[in-house]
Amino acid sequence: MALSPAKAKLATLAFNRFGLGAKPGGLAKIGKNPLNALKRELATPDIALIPNENGDLPGYAKACQEGVAAIPDMAEINRANELKARFAKHIAVDIGYVERLVLFWSNHFSMLYSKSTIIKSTIGQWERDVVRKHVLGKFSDMLVQTIQHPAMIKYLDNDRSTGPVSPRGVSNNENLARELLELHTMGLGAYTQDDVQALALMLTGWTFQRDAQASDAGQFYFRPEWHQPGPQTFLGKNYPAGGLGQATAALVTLAKRPETGRNIARKLVRHFIMDEPTDGDEASMVAFEAMVAQLAKVFIDTGGDLAKMSVALLDLPGAWVETPGKFRRPYEYLVAQMRALNDYRALDKLMNPEGDTATRLLKGMFQPTWGWPTPDGYPDEDLHWMNPNAMAFRLDAAQQVARTVTDGLDFDPAVFANKLYGKALSTTTAERVAHAGSLLGGLTILFVSPEFQKR
């Protein structure tokens, strides 16, 4: 029995706001209780992990060695294989809430893959083995393992940072410490320049093995002779001298700070539910801040338990407001198209040796994977993604995906649209798809419709 309009809209909201888009027949799978379906996904063991049955994806040691060897082709092969495995995982899952969380955290710790071969070779492995492993675990574990990863150390220039009065005695770099505080944890205004300097000194000696012939080539490496000796005062707390353990202890404390909880809660609400309201919209601002406070409390009370935060996010007052409040980001938009067209081998047709259409389209829509040039990550605000050029590229992407995947095929786009959205599809969109006159025209109209664009 087909879902009623109300139930179809609620299931569609679950797919669009919290997941990666519906696949044909998907509404029927979760339509009885979309909220429970999302929570079941969170409770599924190892749901975030990507299997490596064929051995195409490099482990930590291999990715690091090939990155430090600075062989661009190998680094690019690793990146491309990781991206294809990532897409395949996005398509395979029923709803994709955990996948959306993986994307959120990957962007939270944003790195530019093209800065260095060590980053290009290992960034996919970092996301697969660190973010995915801890996406429903403790934030402190994700934070420490990320900051100790060679990709982050290289990206934020800590690989040559040495204590001014250490045996090597050169100079320290504050980039990693500053972004750690501003972007990854507490946020602007919650710390002082003295805190930045203290954390930077504690992080001296955190580097990676540059010798490509070493058994641990490219891997995280602590150099005690580069480390600033002595205690440090950070956020009002004394950290005694302790080598590698000094900064590690500071990171664990930092990961559980109330300011960190509030900063992360704000980012989660902004990503999944609504943009931060502008000045003057008092009612929306009150609602936004209430959701942030509710989510931050869960983070603080649980010591940064990300699984419990992910459940709490679904229970926020604004989580199930039926009117879509945000536009899909270009990457999510492309994934939603691939999921919708999965029955027609969308991934194989869009990513193949003859031409990586998926990567080209993401560049055209201004969201290449791991490609944001600054460490603050891709913006979450709609305003950034709704400029005329970006919207024009979306139309082009809709046409190219539809043309590439359905070349040589013939099916009714109106029937296809009904399998995706059922009675959640508006009369206007349904009529336009039905009267498009061609498969390409019908799919293009569907892919640029409000039902497909908004979440």
C-alpha positions as CSV (number, residue, x, y, z in Angstrom):
1,M,0.0,0.0,0.0
2,A,1.3,3.4,-1.0
3,L,2.2,5.8,1.8
4,S,-0.1,8.7,2.6
5,P,1.0,12.2,1.6
6,A,1.9,13.0,5.2
7,K,3.9,9.8,5.7
8,A,5.6,10.1,2.3
9,K,6.7,13.7,3.2
10,L,8.1,12.6,6.6
11,A,10.1,9.8,5.0
12,T,11.4,12.1,2.3
13,L,12.4,14.6,5.0
14,A,14.4,11.8,6.7
15,F,16.2,10.9,3.5
16,N,16.9,14.5,2.5
17,R,17.6,16.3,5.8
18,F,19.5,13.5,7.6
19,G,20.4,11.1,4.8
20,L,21.8,11.2,1.3
21,G,18.6,10.9,-0.7
22,A,16.1,8.2,-1.5
23,K,16.6,5.3,-3.7
24,P,13.6,3.8,-5.7
25,G,11.4,2.1,-3.2
26,G,13.2,3.6,-0.2
27,L,10.2,5.4,1.2
28,A,8.4,2.1,1.7
29,K,11.3,0.8,3.8
30,I,11.3,3.6,6.3
31,G,7.8,5.1,5.9
32,K,6.2,3.5,9.0
33,N,8.6,5.3,11.3
34,P,11.4,7.3,9.8
35,L,12.8,8.5,13.1
36,N,13.2,4.9,14.4
37,A,14.8,4.0,11.0
38,L,17.4,6.7,11.5
39,K,18.1,5.6,15.1
40,R,18.4,1.9,14.0
41,E,21.1,3.0,11.6
42,L,23.0,4.6,14.5
43,A,22.7,1.4,16.4
44,T,24.0,-0.8,13.6
45,P,27.5,-2.1,14.6
46,D,30.3,-1.0,12.3
47,I,27.9,0.7,9.9
48,A,30.5,3.5,9.2
49,L,33.3,1.2,8.2
50,I,34.3,0.6,4.6
51,P,35.3,-3.0,3.8
52,N,38.6,-3.5,1.8
53,E,38.0,-7.0,0.5
54,N,40.0,-6.5,-2.7
55,G,42.9,-4.7,-1.0
56,D,42.5,-1.6,-3.3
57,L,42.6,0.8,-0.4
58,P,46.0,1.4,1.3
59,G,46.5,0.9,5.0
60,Y,48.1,3.5,7.2
61,A,51.7,2.4,6.6
62,K,51.3,2.0,2.8
63,A,49.5,5.3,2.3
64,C,52.1,7.1,4.5
65,Q,55.1,5.5,2.7
66,E,53.7,6.3,-0.8
67,G,53.0,9.9,0.3
68,V,56.4,10.6,1.7
69,A,58.0,9.1,-1.4
70,A,56.4,12.0,-3.2
71,I,55.4,9.9,-6.3
72,P,52.4,12.0,-7.5
73,D,50.8,9.1,-9.5
74,M,50.7,6.8,-6.5
75,A,49.2,9.5,-4.3
76,E,46.6,10.3,-6.9
77,I,45.7,6.6,-7.3
78,N,45.2,6.3,-3.6
79,R,43.0,9.4,-3.5
80,A,40.9,8.2,-6.5
81,N,40.4,4.8,-5.0
82,E,39.4,6.2,-1.7
83,L,36.9,8.5,-3.4
84,K,35.3,5.7,-5.4
85,A,35.0,3.5,-2.3
86,R,33.4,6.5,-0.5
87,F,30.8,6.9,-3.2
88,A,30.1,3.2,-3.2
89,K,29.5,3.3,0.6
90,H,27.2,6.3,0.2
91,I,25.1,4.5,-2.4
92,A,25.0,1.1,-0.5
93,V,23.4,2.3,2.8
94,D,19.7,2.6,3.1
95,I,19.4,6.1,4.4
96,G,22.9,7.5,4.9
97,Y,22.6,9.4,8.3
98,V,25.9,8.0,9.5
99,E,27.5,8.8,6.1
100,R,26.3,12.4,6.5
101,L,28.0,12.5,9.9
102,V,31.2,11.2,8.3
103,L,31.0,14.0,5.8
104,F,30.4,16.5,8.6
105,W,33.4,15.5,10.6
106,S,35.6,15.2,7.6
107,N,34.8,18.8,6.8
108,H,35.1,19.8,10.5
109,F,38.8,18.7,10.2
110,S,39.1,20.1,6.7
111,M,42.4,19.6,4.8
112,L,43.4,20.5,1.2
113,Y,44.5,17.3,-0.5
114,S,46.6,19.1,-3.2
115,K,48.9,20.9,-0.7
116,S,51.3,17.9,-0.5
117,T,51.6,14.3,-1.7
118,I,51.6,13.1,1.9
119,I,48.2,14.7,2.3
120,K,46.9,13.5,-1.1
121,S,48.1,9.9,-0.4
122,T,46.7,9.7,3.2
123,I,43.6,11.9,3.4
124,G,41.2,9.1,2.3
125,Q,42.9,6.7,4.7
126,W,42.6,9.2,7.5
127,E,38.8,9.6,6.9
128,R,38.3,5.9,6.5
129,D,40.4,4.8,9.5
130,V,40.0,7.7,11.9
131,V,36.8,9.6,11.2
132,R,34.7,6.5,10.4
133,K,36.1,4.5,13.3
134,H,35.2,7.2,15.8
135,V,32.1,8.9,14.2
136,L,29.9,7.2,16.8
137,G,32.6,7.1,19.5
138,K,34.3,9.7,21.6
139,F,35.3,13.1,20.2
140,S,38.5,13.0,22.2
141,D,39.7,9.9,20.3
142,M,38.9,11.4,16.9
143,L,40.6,14.6,17.9
144,V,43.9,13.0,19.2
145,Q,44.2,10.6,16.2
146,T,43.5,13.4,13.7
147,I,46.1,15.8,15.2
148,Q,48.6,12.9,15.2
149,H,48.0,12.1,11.6
150,P,50.6,13.1,9.1
151,A,48.0,14.7,6.8
152,M,47.0,17.2,9.5
153,I,50.5,17.7,10.7
154,K,51.6,18.6,7.2
155,Y,48.5,20.6,6.3
156,L,48.9,22.9,9.3
157,D,52.7,23.1,9.1
158,N,53.6,21.4,12.3
159,D,56.1,19.0,10.7
160,R,59.0,21.3,11.2
161,S,57.9,23.0,14.4
162,T,60.6,22.9,17.1
163,G,60.9,24.5,20.5
164,P,63.0,27.6,20.7
165,V,65.0,26.3,23.6
166,S,64.9,22.6,22.6
167,P,68.2,20.8,21.7
168,R,67.4,21.7,18.0
169,G,66.5,25.2,19.0
170,V,64.9,26.8,15.9
171,S,61.4,28.1,16.1
172,N,57.8,26.8,16.6
173,N,54.8,27.2,14.3
174,E,51.5,28.2,15.7
175,N,49.2,27.2,12.8
176,L,48.1,23.8,14.2
177,A,47.5,25.1,17.7
178,R,45.5,28.1,16.5
179,E,43.2,26.1,14.2
180,L,42.8,23.5,16.8
181,L,41.4,26.0,19.2
182,E,39.5,28.2,16.7
183,L,38.0,25.6,14.4
184,H,38.3,22.1,15.8
185,T,37.4,22.7,19.4
186,M,36.4,25.8,21.5
187,G,35.9,28.5,18.8
188,L,36.8,32.1,18.7
189,G,36.7,34.1,21.9
190,A,37.2,31.2,24.2
191,Y,41.0,31.3,24.5
192,T,43.8,33.8,24.5
193,Q,47.0,34.3,22.5
194,D,48.9,32.9,25.4
195,D,46.9,29.7,25.1
196,V,47.8,29.4,21.4
197,Q,51.5,29.9,22.2
198,A,51.4,27.3,25.1
199,L,49.6,24.7,23.0
200,A,52.0,25.3,20.0
201,L,55.0,24.7,22.3
202,M,53.4,21.5,23.6
203,L,53.0,20.3,20.0
204,T,56.6,20.9,19.1
205,G,58.3,17.7,17.9
206,W,55.0,16.3,16.6
207,T,56.0,15.5,13.0
208,F,56.2,12.5,10.7
209,Q,59.0,10.3,9.4
210,R,60.4,11.9,6.2
211,D,62.8,9.1,5.4
212,A,61.1,7.2,2.6
213,Q,63.4,4.2,3.2
214,A,62.6,3.9,6.9
215,S,60.2,1.2,8.1
216,D,57.8,3.8,9.4
217,A,58.1,6.1,6.4
218,G,55.6,8.9,6.5
219,Q,54.0,7.9,9.8
220,F,53.5,10.0,12.9
221,Y,56.8,10.5,14.7
222,F,57.6,12.3,17.9
223,R,61.1,13.9,18.0
224,P,62.0,14.6,21.7
225,E,65.0,16.7,20.6
226,W,62.6,19.1,18.9
227,H,60.2,19.4,21.8
228,Q,60.1,22.5,24.0
229,P,61.2,21.3,27.5
230,G,59.5,22.2,30.7
231,P,55.9,22.8,31.9
232,Q,53.2,24.9,30.1
233,T,50.2,26.7,31.4
234,F,47.2,26.2,29.1
235,L,43.7,27.4,29.7
236,G,44.6,28.0,33.3
237,K,45.9,24.5,33.9
238,N,49.5,23.5,34.4
239,Y,50.8,20.7,32.2
240,P,54.1,19.3,33.5
241,A,57.0,18.4,31.2
242,G,56.2,15.1,29.6
243,G,57.2,14.8,26.0
244,L,54.5,13.4,23.8
245,G,52.1,12.9,26.7
246,Q,52.1,16.7,27.5
247,A,50.2,17.8,24.4
248,T,48.1,14.6,24.3
249,A,46.8,15.3,27.8
250,A,46.0,18.9,26.7
251,L,44.0,17.6,23.7
252,V,42.0,15.2,25.8
253,T,41.1,18.0,28.2
254,L,40.3,20.4,25.3
255,A,38.0,17.8,23.7
256,K,35.8,17.8,26.8
257,R,35.6,21.5,27.4
258,P,32.1,23.0,27.6
259,E,33.1,25.6,25.0
260,T,34.0,22.8,22.6
261,G,30.6,21.2,23.1
262,R,28.8,24.4,22.4
263,N,30.9,25.1,19.3
264,I,30.3,21.6,17.9
265,A,26.6,21.7,18.7
266,R,26.3,25.0,16.9
267,K,27.9,23.5,13.8
268,L,25.7,20.4,13.9
269,V,22.5,22.4,14.1
270,R,23.7,24.7,11.3
271,H,24.6,21.8,9.1
272,F,21.6,19.6,9.5
273,I,18.7,21.8,10.5
274,M,18.9,25.6,9.9
275,D,21.3,28.4,9.1
276,E,22.1,30.7,12.0
277,P,19.4,33.4,11.9
278,T,20.3,36.9,10.9
279,D,19.9,39.9,13.3
280,G,16.3,40.9,13.7
281,D,14.8,37.5,13.5
282,E,14.3,37.1,17.2
283,A,12.0,34.1,17.2
284,S,14.3,32.0,14.9
285,M,17.3,33.0,16.9
286,V,15.7,31.9,20.2
287,A,14.8,28.5,18.6
288,F,18.3,28.1,17.1
289,E,20.0,28.9,20.4
290,A,17.7,26.6,22.3
291,M,18.7,23.7,20.0
292,V,22.4,24.5,20.4
293,A,22.1,24.5,24.2
294,Q,20.2,21.2,24.2
295,L,22.7,19.5,22.0
296,A,25.7,21.0,23.9
297,K,24.4,19.7,27.2
298,V,24.5,16.2,25.8
299,F,28.1,16.6,24.6
300,I,29.1,18.0,28.0
301,D,27.2,15.5,30.1
302,T,28.6,12.5,28.2
303,G,32.2,13.7,27.8
304,G,31.8,14.1,24.0
305,D,29.9,10.9,23.2
306,L,29.2,11.4,19.5
307,A,26.6,8.5,19.2
308,K,24.5,10.1,21.9
309,M,24.9,13.5,20.3
310,S,23.7,12.0,17.0
311,V,20.6,10.6,18.6
312,A,19.9,13.9,20.4
313,L,20.2,15.8,17.1
314,L,17.2,13.8,15.8
315,D,15.2,14.7,18.8
316,L,15.7,18.4,18.6
317,P,12.5,20.6,18.3
318,G,13.3,21.8,14.8
319,A,14.5,18.4,13.4
320,W,11.2,17.5,11.9
321,V,9.9,20.8,10.7
322,E,8.3,19.8,7.4
323,T,9.3,22.8,5.3
324,P,12.8,22.2,4.0
325,G,15.1,24.8,5.3
326,K,18.4,24.3,3.5
327,F,19.8,23.5,0.0
328,R,21.7,20.3,-0.6
329,R,25.4,21.0,-0.9
330,P,26.9,20.1,-4.4
331,Y,28.5,16.9,-3.1
332,E,25.3,15.7,-1.4
333,Y,23.4,16.7,-4.6
334,L,25.6,14.5,-6.8
335,V,25.4,11.6,-4.3
336,A,21.6,11.9,-4.3
337,Q,21.5,11.6,-8.1
338,M,23.8,8.6,-8.0
339,R,21.6,6.9,-5.3
340,A,18.4,7.6,-7.3
341,L,20.0,6.1,-10.5
342,N,21.8,3.3,-8.7
343,D,19.8,0.6,-10.6
344,Y,21.4,1.8,-13.8
345,R,25.1,1.5,-12.6
346,A,25.4,5.2,-11.9
347,L,28.8,4.9,-10.1
348,D,30.5,2.8,-12.8
349,K,29.3,5.2,-15.5
350,L,30.3,8.4,-13.7
351,M,33.7,7.2,-12.4
352,N,35.6,5.1,-14.9
353,P,39.0,5.1,-16.6
354,E,37.6,6.8,-19.7
355,G,36.5,9.9,-17.8
356,D,35.9,10.8,-14.2
357,T,32.6,12.7,-14.7
358,A,31.8,12.8,-11.0
359,T,35.1,14.6,-10.0
360,R,34.7,17.0,-12.9
361,L,31.1,17.9,-11.9
362,L,32.2,18.5,-8.3
363,K,34.9,20.9,-9.4
364,G,32.3,22.6,-11.6
365,M,29.9,23.0,-8.7
366,F,32.8,24.4,-6.5
367,Q,33.0,21.5,-4.1
368,P,35.8,19.1,-5.1
369,T,36.3,16.4,-2.4
370,W,38.9,17.4,0.2
371,G,39.4,20.5,-1.9
372,W,38.5,23.6,0.3
373,P,41.5,25.9,0.3
374,T,41.4,26.9,3.9
375,P,41.1,24.9,7.2
376,D,37.6,26.3,8.1
377,G,36.0,23.7,5.7
378,Y,33.3,24.2,3.2
379,P,30.6,26.7,4.3
380,D,27.3,25.4,5.6
381,E,25.3,28.6,5.0
382,D,23.0,28.5,2.0
383,L,24.0,31.9,0.8
384,H,27.4,30.5,-0.2
385,W,25.9,27.9,-2.5
386,M,23.1,29.9,-4.1
387,N,25.0,32.4,-6.3
388,P,24.0,32.5,-10.0
389,N,27.1,30.6,-11.2
390,A,26.6,27.8,-8.7
391,M,23.0,27.4,-9.6
392,A,23.7,27.3,-13.3
393,F,26.3,24.6,-12.8
394,R,23.7,22.5,-10.9
395,L,21.5,22.5,-14.0
396,D,24.4,21.5,-16.1
397,A,25.3,18.7,-13.6
398,A,21.7,17.5,-13.6
399,Q,21.7,17.2,-17.4
400,Q,25.1,15.5,-17.5
401,V,24.3,12.9,-14.9
402,A,21.0,12.1,-16.5
403,R,22.6,11.9,-20.0
404,T,25.6,9.8,-18.9
405,V,23.8,7.3,-16.8
406,T,20.7,6.8,-19.0
407,D,22.5,6.8,-22.4
408,G,20.9,4.0,-24.5
409,L,18.1,3.4,-21.9
410,D,14.4,4.1,-22.1
411,F,12.1,4.3,-19.1
412,D,9.3,6.6,-18.0
413,P,10.7,9.5,-15.8
414,A,7.2,10.0,-14.2
415,V,7.2,6.4,-13.0
416,F,10.8,6.8,-11.8
417,A,9.9,10.0,-9.9
418,N,7.0,8.2,-8.2
419,K,9.3,5.4,-7.0
420,L,11.5,8.0,-5.4
421,Y,9.0,10.3,-3.8
422,G,5.5,8.8,-4.0
423,K,2.9,11.2,-2.8
424,A,5.5,13.5,-1.4
425,L,6.0,14.8,-5.0
426,S,4.2,18.0,-5.6
427,T,1.6,18.2,-8.3
428,T,3.6,20.8,-10.1
429,T,6.8,18.7,-10.3
430,A,4.9,15.6,-11.2
431,E,3.1,17.3,-14.1
432,R,6.3,18.9,-15.4
433,V,8.2,15.6,-15.3
434,A,5.3,13.7,-17.0
435,H,5.1,16.3,-19.8
436,A,8.8,16.8,-20.3
437,G,8.7,14.9,-23.6
438,S,11.9,12.8,-23.1
439,L,13.7,10.8,-20.5
440,L,16.5,13.3,-20.3
441,G,14.1,16.2,-20.0
442,G,12.1,14.5,-17.3
443,L,15.1,13.5,-15.2
444,T,16.6,17.0,-15.5
445,I,13.3,18.6,-14.3
446,L,13.2,16.1,-11.4
447,F,16.8,16.8,-10.4
448,V,16.4,20.5,-10.3
449,S,13.0,20.4,-8.5
450,P,12.5,21.7,-4.9
451,E,11.9,18.1,-3.8
452,F,15.4,17.1,-4.9
453,Q,17.3,20.3,-4.2
454,K,16.1,21.1,-0.7
455,R,16.6,19.5,2.7
